Each structure stands twice: as structure tokens, then as C-alpha cells.
Amino acid sequence: MARPITRRHARFVLDEKFTYKPKEYDTWFCYLAVGKLERFLELAPFKLQWILFHRQDKDDKDRWYTWKGFERAIRITKDEQSKET
């Protein structure tokens, strides 16, 4: 699950009362992901410049990717997996 946010106000991402302005959306905040991450690219209704993942249980760190960088990482991973089979 994800929602569009604004990178400069990302510190408020967990504050349910904070409202992001649609004209300023530049980041997808992915707060729940299961399975293959490439599926996120298929499900996102539109591209934004940034993607933010937050793994609360693992290390509580934010993971920032550009949309293009994330696509590249997915492509590299898929290529490596296809070479193994």
C-alpha cells in the first residue's frame, strides 16, 4: 500500500492529520509491501520522482529511491535472477 506525499514534508508521513497538497506530490510513500517489489511499478497509478520505503520492523530507516533508480534496480535484479535459472 502506498500514498503520494511531498518529499520536503516527508517527516510528517506517519501523522494522519497532516494533509499533503496534490499539486506538490513528488513521492510515493510505500508503507506496506509484500512479495516482488516490481509489482509496485505496475500498481502505482502514476509516476512520481521519488519512492520512499520505510521498514519499521527491520531497522526503522527510510529508503529513498528515484523512480528511474528503482526501475533500474528491479531490472538488474530480474536480469540476475534469469541468469541463475
Biopython code that builds the backbone (N, CA, C, O; Angstrom):
import numpy as np
from Bio.PDB.StructureBuilder import StructureBuilder

atoms = [
    (1, "MET", "N", (0.850, -1.170, 0.000)),
    (1, "MET", "CA", (0.000, 0.000, 0.000)),
    (1, "MET", "C", (0.893, 1.230, 0.000)),
    (1, "MET", "O", (1.959, 1.255, 0.616)),
    (2, "ALA", "N", (0.437, 2.224, -0.693)),
    (2, "ALA", "CA", (1.228, 3.444, -0.812)),
    (2, "ALA", "C", (0.306, 4.646, -0.964)),
    (2, "ALA", "O", (-0.877, 4.525, -1.282)),
    (3, "ARG", "N", (0.891, 5.793, -0.726)),
    (3, "ARG", "CA", (0.143, 7.027, -0.943)),
    (3, "ARG", "C", (1.112, 8.108, -1.402)),
    (3, "ARG", "O", (2.289, 8.080, -1.042)),
    (4, "PRO", "N", (0.626, 9.061, -2.194)),
    (4, "PRO", "CA", (1.505, 10.131, -2.653)),
    (4, "PRO", "C", (1.709, 11.174, -1.557)),
    (4, "PRO", "O", (0.781, 11.546, -0.838)),
    (5, "ILE", "N", (2.955, 11.630, -1.455)),
    (5, "ILE", "CA", (3.307, 12.651, -0.465)),
    (5, "ILE", "C", (4.257, 13.655, -1.122)),
    (5, "ILE", "O", (4.562, 13.558, -2.311)),
    (6, "THR", "N", (4.710, 14.605, -0.332)),
    (6, "THR", "CA", (5.695, 15.587, -0.765)),
    (6, "THR", "C", (6.986, 15.338, -0.002)),
    (6, "THR", "O", (6.980, 15.271, 1.227)),
    (7, "ARG", "N", (8.094, 15.200, -0.726)),
    (7, "ARG", "CA", (9.368, 14.858, -0.086)),
    (7, "ARG", "C", (9.760, 15.860, 0.999)),
    (7, "ARG", "O", (10.245, 15.464, 2.059)),
    (8, "ARG", "N", (9.558, 17.133, 0.750)),
    (8, "ARG", "CA", (10.009, 18.118, 1.741)),
    (8, "ARG", "C", (9.214, 18.050, 3.044)),
    (8, "ARG", "O", (9.647, 18.589, 4.062)),
    (9, "HIS", "N", (8.061, 17.394, 3.019)),
    (9, "HIS", "CA", (7.270, 17.215, 4.239)),
    (9, "HIS", "C", (7.199, 15.739, 4.642)),
    (9, "HIS", "O", (6.265, 15.333, 5.335)),
    (10, "ALA", "N", (8.158, 14.949, 4.222)),
    (10, "ALA", "CA", (8.149, 13.506, 4.496)),
    (10, "ALA", "C", (8.192, 13.200, 5.989)),
    (10, "ALA", "O", (7.733, 12.140, 6.415)),
    (11, "ARG", "N", (8.724, 14.095, 6.771)),
    (11, "ARG", "CA", (8.804, 13.843, 8.229)),
    (11, "ARG", "C", (7.422, 13.705, 8.864)),
    (11, "ARG", "O", (7.300, 13.194, 9.977)),
    (12, "PHE", "N", (6.378, 14.159, 8.161)),
    (12, "PHE", "CA", (5.015, 14.067, 8.671)),
    (12, "PHE", "C", (4.253, 12.862, 8.112)),
    (12, "PHE", "O", (3.043, 12.743, 8.307)),
    (13, "VAL", "N", (4.954, 11.986, 7.431)),
    (13, "VAL", "CA", (4.293, 10.902, 6.708)),
    (13, "VAL", "C", (3.453, 9.998, 7.614)),
    (13, "VAL", "O", (2.442, 9.456, 7.169)),
    (14, "LEU", "N", (3.843, 9.834, 8.841)),
    (14, "LEU", "CA", (3.086, 8.976, 9.761)),
    (14, "LEU", "C", (2.039, 9.751, 10.566)),
    (14, "LEU", "O", (1.312, 9.163, 11.367)),
    (15, "ASP", "N", (1.964, 11.043, 10.360)),
    (15, "ASP", "CA", (0.976, 11.882, 11.032)),
    (15, "ASP", "C", (-0.303, 11.890, 10.192)),
    (15, "ASP", "O", (-0.348, 12.531, 9.142)),
    (16, "GLU", "N", (-1.321, 11.196, 10.638)),
    (16, "GLU", "CA", (-2.571, 11.068, 9.877)),
    (16, "GLU", "C", (-3.308, 12.388, 9.713)),
    (16, "GLU", "O", (-4.152, 12.516, 8.826)),
    (17, "LYS", "N", (-3.005, 13.362, 10.546)),
    (17, "LYS", "CA", (-3.687, 14.646, 10.475)),
    (17, "LYS", "C", (-3.054, 15.586, 9.447)),
    (17, "LYS", "O", (-3.675, 16.566, 9.036)),
    (18, "PHE", "N", (-1.821, 15.288, 9.034)),
    (18, "PHE", "CA", (-1.136, 16.148, 8.074)),
    (18, "PHE", "C", (-1.688, 15.900, 6.676)),
    (18, "PHE", "O", (-1.839, 14.752, 6.257)),
    (19, "THR", "N", (-1.984, 16.968, 5.963)),
    (19, "THR", "CA", (-2.536, 16.862, 4.614)),
    (19, "THR", "C", (-1.512, 17.356, 3.597)),
    (19, "THR", "O", (-0.978, 18.460, 3.713)),
    (20, "TYR", "N", (-1.250, 16.518, 2.601)),
    (20, "TYR", "CA", (-0.352, 16.884, 1.511)),
    (20, "TYR", "C", (-1.163, 17.508, 0.385)),
    (20, "TYR", "O", (-2.297, 17.107, 0.125)),
    (21, "LYS", "N", (-0.573, 18.484, -0.273)),
    (21, "LYS", "CA", (-1.249, 19.158, -1.389)),
    (21, "LYS", "C", (-1.002, 18.363, -2.672)),
    (21, "LYS", "O", (0.150, 18.125, -3.035)),
    (22, "PRO", "N", (-2.064, 17.950, -3.359)),
    (22, "PRO", "CA", (-1.893, 17.161, -4.585)),
    (22, "PRO", "C", (-0.983, 17.810, -5.629)),
    (22, "PRO", "O", (-0.279, 17.100, -6.347)),
    (23, "LYS", "N", (-0.981, 19.123, -5.728)),
    (23, "LYS", "CA", (-0.127, 19.798, -6.706)),
    (23, "LYS", "C", (1.355, 19.638, -6.376)),
    (23, "LYS", "O", (2.209, 19.833, -7.240)),
    (24, "GLU", "N", (1.662, 19.282, -5.124)),
    (24, "GLU", "CA", (3.056, 19.169, -4.689)),
    (24, "GLU", "C", (3.546, 17.718, -4.599)),
    (24, "GLU", "O", (4.698, 17.483, -4.233)),
    (25, "TYR", "N", (2.700, 16.754, -4.923)),
    (25, "TYR", "CA", (3.121, 15.355, -4.842)),
    (25, "TYR", "C", (4.380, 15.126, -5.675)),
    (25, "TYR", "O", (4.439, 15.505, -6.844)),
    (26, "ASP", "N", (5.389, 14.501, -5.060)),
    (26, "ASP", "CA", (6.593, 14.129, -5.793)),
    (26, "ASP", "C", (7.156, 12.790, -5.319)),
    (26, "ASP", "O", (8.197, 12.347, -5.805)),
    (27, "THR", "N", (6.471, 12.144, -4.371)),
    (27, "THR", "CA", (6.984, 10.920, -3.758)),
    (27, "THR", "C", (5.855, 9.928, -3.492)),
    (27, "THR", "O", (4.775, 10.304, -3.038)),
    (28, "TRP", "N", (6.122, 8.667, -3.780)),
    (28, "TRP", "CA", (5.241, 7.588, -3.318)),
    (28, "TRP", "C", (5.812, 7.071, -2.013)),
    (28, "TRP", "O", (6.966, 6.646, -1.959)),
    (29, "PHE", "N", (5.005, 7.107, -0.958)),
    (29, "PHE", "CA", (5.405, 6.517, 0.313)),
    (29, "PHE", "C", (4.790, 5.130, 0.384)),
    (29, "PHE", "O", (3.571, 4.985, 0.475)),
    (30, "CYS", "N", (5.628, 4.124, 0.342)),
    (30, "CYS", "CA", (5.166, 2.739, 0.386)),
    (30, "CYS", "C", (5.289, 2.246, 1.825)),
    (30, "CYS", "O", (6.393, 2.032, 2.326)),
    (31, "TYR", "N", (4.157, 2.072, 2.476)),
    (31, "TYR", "CA", (4.163, 1.692, 3.879)),
    (31, "TYR", "C", (3.806, 0.227, 4.103)),
    (31, "TYR", "O", (3.857, -0.259, 5.233)),
    (32, "LEU", "N", (3.447, -0.472, 3.042)),
    (32, "LEU", "CA", (3.168, -1.894, 3.175)),
    (32, "LEU", "C", (3.471, -2.567, 1.839)),
    (32, "LEU", "O", (2.841, -2.269, 0.824)),
    (33, "ALA", "N", (4.432, -3.468, 1.854)),
    (33, "ALA", "CA", (4.806, -4.167, 0.625)),
    (33, "ALA", "C", (5.092, -5.624, 0.951)),
    (33, "ALA", "O", (5.810, -5.934, 1.902)),
    (34, "VAL", "N", (4.529, -6.496, 0.160)),
    (34, "VAL", "CA", (4.738, -7.926, 0.323)),
    (34, "VAL", "C", (4.964, -8.515, -1.062)),
    (34, "VAL", "O", (4.261, -8.169, -2.012)),
    (35, "GLY", "N", (5.933, -9.391, -1.175)),
    (35, "GLY", "CA", (6.173, -10.030, -2.464)),
    (35, "GLY", "C", (7.203, -9.287, -3.288)),
    (35, "GLY", "O", (8.100, -8.640, -2.749)),
    (36, "LYS", "N", (7.067, -9.387, -4.601)),
    (36, "LYS", "CA", (8.038, -8.793, -5.512)),
    (36, "LYS", "C", (7.827, -7.287, -5.611)),
    (36, "LYS", "O", (6.722, -6.816, -5.879)),
    (37, "LEU", "N", (8.908, -6.540, -5.391)),
    (37, "LEU", "CA", (8.801, -5.080, -5.408)),
    (37, "LEU", "C", (8.483, -4.533, -6.789)),
    (37, "LEU", "O", (7.957, -3.426, -6.902)),
    (38, "GLU", "N", (8.790, -5.278, -7.836)),
    (38, "GLU", "CA", (8.478, -4.813, -9.191)),
    (38, "GLU", "C", (6.975, -4.603, -9.383)),
    (38, "GLU", "O", (6.554, -3.826, -10.239)),
    (39, "ARG", "N", (6.190, -5.287, -8.595)),
    (39, "ARG", "CA", (4.728, -5.155, -8.683)),
    (39, "ARG", "C", (4.287, -3.735, -8.340)),
    (39, "ARG", "O", (3.267, -3.259, -8.839)),
    (40, "PHE", "N", (5.058, -3.062, -7.488)),
    (40, "PHE", "CA", (4.734, -1.684, -7.130)),
    (40, "PHE", "C", (4.687, -0.805, -8.375)),
    (40, "PHE", "O", (3.803, 0.041, -8.505)),
    (41, "LEU", "N", (5.634, -1.001, -9.291)),
    (41, "LEU", "CA", (5.671, -0.201, -10.521)),
    (41, "LEU", "C", (4.427, -0.423, -11.371)),
    (41, "LEU", "O", (3.980, 0.482, -12.075)),
    (42, "GLU", "N", (3.876, -1.615, -11.305)),
    (42, "GLU", "CA", (2.666, -1.923, -12.063)),
    (42, "GLU", "C", (1.422, -1.325, -11.407)),
    (42, "GLU", "O", (0.481, -0.928, -12.095)),
    (43, "LEU", "N", (1.420, -1.262, -10.095)),
    (43, "LEU", "CA", (0.231, -0.829, -9.358)),
    (43, "LEU", "C", (0.129, 0.681, -9.154)),
    (43, "LEU", "O", (-0.971, 1.214, -9.009)),
    (44, "ALA", "N", (1.252, 1.362, -9.142)),
    (44, "ALA", "CA", (1.217, 2.811, -8.932)),
    (44, "ALA", "C", (0.421, 3.459, -10.066)),
    (44, "ALA", "O", (0.732, 3.232, -11.235)),
    (45, "PRO", "N", (-0.581, 4.245, -9.749)),
    (45, "PRO", "CA", (-1.435, 4.812, -10.799)),
    (45, "PRO", "C", (-0.727, 5.854, -11.669)),
    (45, "PRO", "O", (-1.161, 6.122, -12.789)),
    (46, "PHE", "N", (0.352, 6.438, -11.163)),
    (46, "PHE", "CA", (1.132, 7.396, -11.942)),
    (46, "PHE", "C", (2.538, 7.478, -11.360)),
    (46, "PHE", "O", (2.759, 7.168, -10.190)),
    (47, "LYS", "N", (3.484, 7.902, -12.197)),
    (47, "LYS", "CA", (4.872, 8.025, -11.760)),
    (47, "LYS", "C", (5.072, 9.316, -10.987)),
    (47, "LYS", "O", (4.472, 10.349, -11.284)),
    (48, "LEU", "N", (5.936, 9.223, -9.988)),
    (48, "LEU", "CA", (6.400, 10.403, -9.276)),
    (48, "LEU", "C", (7.924, 10.338, -9.244)),
    (48, "LEU", "O", (8.501, 9.289, -9.530)),
    (49, "GLN", "N", (8.573, 11.426, -8.906)),
    (49, "GLN", "CA", (10.036, 11.481, -8.949)),
    (49, "GLN", "C", (10.690, 10.532, -7.944)),
    (49, "GLN", "O", (11.729, 9.943, -8.243)),
    (50, "TRP", "N", (10.102, 10.377, -6.766)),
    (50, "TRP", "CA", (10.708, 9.609, -5.680)),
    (50, "TRP", "C", (9.815, 8.470, -5.210)),
    (50, "TRP", "O", (8.596, 8.498, -5.382)),
    (51, "ILE", "N", (10.458, 7.459, -4.605)),
    (51, "ILE", "CA", (9.761, 6.372, -3.906)),
    (51, "ILE", "C", (10.429, 6.242, -2.544)),
    (51, "ILE", "O", (11.656, 6.200, -2.444)),
    (52, "LEU", "N", (9.617, 6.181, -1.503)),
    (52, "LEU", "CA", (10.113, 6.053, -0.135)),
    (52, "LEU", "C", (9.558, 4.778, 0.477)),
    (52, "LEU", "O", (8.346, 4.566, 0.517)),
    (53, "PHE", "N", (10.466, 3.930, 0.954)),
    (53, "PHE", "CA", (10.084, 2.738, 1.707)),
    (53, "PHE", "C", (10.551, 2.920, 3.137)),
    (53, "PHE", "O", (11.622, 3.473, 3.383)),
    (54, "HIS", "N", (9.759, 2.460, 4.065)),
    (54, "HIS", "CA", (10.122, 2.522, 5.481)),
    (54, "HIS", "C", (9.901, 1.148, 6.083)),
    (54, "HIS", "O", (8.772, 0.662, 6.147)),
    (55, "ARG", "N", (10.992, 0.518, 6.527)),
    (55, "ARG", "CA", (10.895, -0.824, 7.125)),
    (55, "ARG", "C", (10.972, -0.687, 8.637)),
    (55, "ARG", "O", (12.054, -0.709, 9.224)),
    (56, "GLN", "N", (9.830, -0.549, 9.242)),
    (56, "GLN", "CA", (9.749, -0.274, 10.670)),
    (56, "GLN", "C", (10.324, -1.414, 11.513)),
    (56, "GLN", "O", (11.041, -1.162, 12.480)),
    (57, "ASP", "N", (10.023, -2.638, 11.164)),
    (57, "ASP", "CA", (10.461, -3.750, 11.995)),
    (57, "ASP", "C", (11.944, -4.074, 11.846)),
    (57, "ASP", "O", (12.572, -4.541, 12.796)),
    (58, "LYS", "N", (12.512, -3.830, 10.656)),
    (58, "LYS", "CA", (13.897, -4.227, 10.422)),
    (58, "LYS", "C", (14.889, -3.265, 11.065)),
    (58, "LYS", "O", (15.627, -3.655, 11.971)),
    (59, "ASP", "N", (14.917, -2.031, 10.616)),
    (59, "ASP", "CA", (15.908, -1.095, 11.138)),
    (59, "ASP", "C", (15.378, 0.325, 11.292)),
    (59, "ASP", "O", (16.124, 1.234, 11.657)),
    (60, "ASP", "N", (14.105, 0.512, 11.016)),
    (60, "ASP", "CA", (13.444, 1.803, 11.195)),
    (60, "ASP", "C", (14.068, 2.917, 10.347)),
    (60, "ASP", "O", (13.998, 4.087, 10.723)),
    (61, "LYS", "N", (14.678, 2.564, 9.203)),
    (61, "LYS", "CA", (15.298, 3.556, 8.328)),
    (61, "LYS", "C", (14.451, 3.787, 7.085)),
    (61, "LYS", "O", (13.762, 2.890, 6.598)),
    (62, "ASP", "N", (14.522, 5.004, 6.595)),
    (62, "ASP", "CA", (13.862, 5.331, 5.338)),
    (62, "ASP", "C", (14.761, 4.931, 4.181)),
    (62, "ASP", "O", (15.979, 5.097, 4.249)),
    (63, "ARG", "N", (14.166, 4.405, 3.121)),
    (63, "ARG", "CA", (14.883, 4.037, 1.908)),
    (63, "ARG", "C", (14.335, 4.888, 0.769)),
    (63, "ARG", "O", (13.192, 4.708, 0.347)),
    (64, "TRP", "N", (15.141, 5.804, 0.278)),
    (64, "TRP", "CA", (14.741, 6.706, -0.790)),
    (64, "TRP", "C", (15.286, 6.212, -2.115)),
    (64, "TRP", "O", (16.452, 5.826, -2.204)),
    (65, "TYR", "N", (14.460, 6.222, -3.135)),
    (65, "TYR", "CA", (14.859, 5.864, -4.492)),
    (65, "TYR", "C", (14.253, 6.881, -5.450)),
    (65, "TYR", "O", (13.156, 7.388, -5.213)),
    (66, "THR", "N", (14.964, 7.176, -6.526)),
    (66, "THR", "CA", (14.312, 7.890, -7.601)),
    (66, "THR", "C", (13.486, 6.849, -8.344)),
    (66, "THR", "O", (13.782, 5.657, -8.271)),
    (67, "TRP", "N", (12.457, 7.287, -9.056)),
    (67, "TRP", "CA", (11.637, 6.336, -9.814)),
    (67, "TRP", "C", (12.526, 5.587, -10.808)),
    (67, "TRP", "O", (12.440, 4.365, -10.925)),
    (68, "LYS", "N", (13.378, 6.324, -11.522)),
    (68, "LYS", "CA", (14.260, 5.703, -12.509)),
    (68, "LYS", "C", (15.263, 4.760, -11.847)),
    (68, "LYS", "O", (15.542, 3.686, -12.379)),
    (69, "GLY", "N", (15.801, 5.144, -10.708)),
    (69, "GLY", "CA", (16.739, 4.288, -9.985)),
    (69, "GLY", "C", (16.082, 3.002, -9.509)),
    (69, "GLY", "O", (16.697, 1.936, -9.526)),
    (70, "PHE", "N", (14.826, 3.110, -9.082)),
    (70, "PHE", "CA", (14.090, 1.933, -8.628)),
    (70, "PHE", "C", (13.816, 0.993, -9.803)),
    (70, "PHE", "O", (13.968, -0.223, -9.685)),
    (71, "GLU", "N", (13.409, 1.574, -10.945)),
    (71, "GLU", "CA", (13.201, 0.756, -12.144)),
    (71, "GLU", "C", (14.491, 0.032, -12.538)),
    (71, "GLU", "O", (14.473, -1.144, -12.901)),
    (72, "ARG", "N", (15.590, 0.745, -12.460)),
    (72, "ARG", "CA", (16.890, 0.153, -12.793)),
    (72, "ARG", "C", (17.230, -0.993, -11.847)),
    (72, "ARG", "O", (17.664, -2.055, -12.294)),
    (73, "ALA", "N", (17.037, -0.792, -10.549)),
    (73, "ALA", "CA", (17.333, -1.838, -9.555)),
    (73, "ALA", "C", (16.475, -3.080, -9.808)),
    (73, "ALA", "O", (16.962, -4.205, -9.690)),
    (74, "ILE", "N", (15.216, -2.883, -10.151)),
    (74, "ILE", "CA", (14.324, -4.005, -10.454)),
    (74, "ILE", "C", (14.820, -4.747, -11.689)),
    (74, "ILE", "O", (14.864, -5.977, -11.704)),
    (75, "ARG", "N", (15.195, -3.992, -12.732)),
    (75, "ARG", "CA", (15.678, -4.590, -13.978)),
    (75, "ARG", "C", (16.953, -5.408, -13.742)),
    (75, "ARG", "O", (17.084, -6.516, -14.264)),
    (76, "ILE", "N", (17.882, -4.870, -12.964)),
    (76, "ILE", "CA", (19.130, -5.581, -12.654)),
    (76, "ILE", "C", (18.836, -6.850, -11.882)),
    (76, "ILE", "O", (19.407, -7.901, -12.172)),
    (77, "THR", "N", (17.952, -6.764, -10.902)),
    (77, "THR", "CA", (17.590, -7.940, -10.103)),
    (77, "THR", "C", (16.963, -9.019, -10.978)),
    (77, "THR", "O", (17.289, -10.199, -10.846)),
    (78, "LYS", "N", (16.062, -8.614, -11.871)),
    (78, "LYS", "CA", (15.413, -9.577, -12.766)),
    (78, "LYS", "C", (16.437, -10.233, -13.692)),
    (78, "LYS", "O", (16.366, -11.436, -13.945)),
    (79, "ASP", "N", (17.395, -9.441, -14.202)),
    (79, "ASP", "CA", (18.436, -9.982, -15.075)),
    (79, "ASP", "C", (19.302, -11.001, -14.333)),
    (79, "ASP", "O", (19.634, -12.054, -14.878)),
    (80, "GLU", "N", (19.664, -10.686, -13.097)),
    (80, "GLU", "CA", (20.479, -11.612, -12.303)),
    (80, "GLU", "C", (19.727, -12.894, -12.003)),
    (80, "GLU", "O", (20.302, -13.982, -12.035)),
    (81, "GLN", "N", (18.448, -12.766, -11.712)),
    (81, "GLN", "CA", (17.639, -13.952, -11.426)),
    (81, "GLN", "C", (17.477, -14.817, -12.657)),
    (81, "GLN", "O", (17.474, -16.042, -12.541)),
    (82, "SER", "N", (17.343, -14.226, -13.829)),
    (82, "SER", "CA", (17.177, -15.005, -15.052)),
    (82, "SER", "C", (18.474, -15.739, -15.415)),
    (82, "SER", "O", (18.421, -16.804, -16.030)),
    (83, "LYS", "N", (19.629, -15.192, -15.048)),
    (83, "LYS", "CA", (20.909, -15.854, -15.311)),
    (83, "LYS", "C", (21.097, -17.077, -14.424)),
    (83, "LYS", "O", (21.780, -18.026, -14.809)),
    (84, "GLU", "N", (20.495, -17.060, -13.238)),
    (84, "GLU", "CA", (20.622, -18.171, -12.298)),
    (84, "GLU", "C", (19.808, -19.391, -12.729)),
    (84, "GLU", "O", (20.116, -20.515, -12.335)),
    (85, "THR", "N", (18.787, -19.174, -13.524)),
    (85, "THR", "CA", (17.927, -20.298, -13.911)),
    (85, "THR", "C", (18.341, -20.922, -15.224)),
    (85, "THR", "O", (17.712, -21.877, -15.679)),
]
sb = StructureBuilder()
sb.init_structure("model")
sb.init_model(0)
sb.init_chain("A")
sb.init_seg("    ")
for serial, (resi, resn, name, xyz) in enumerate(atoms, 1):
    if name == "N":
        sb.init_residue(resn, " ", resi, " ")
    sb.init_atom(name, np.array(xyz, "f"), 0.0, 1.0, " ", f" {name:<3s}", serial, name[0])
structure = sb.get_structure()
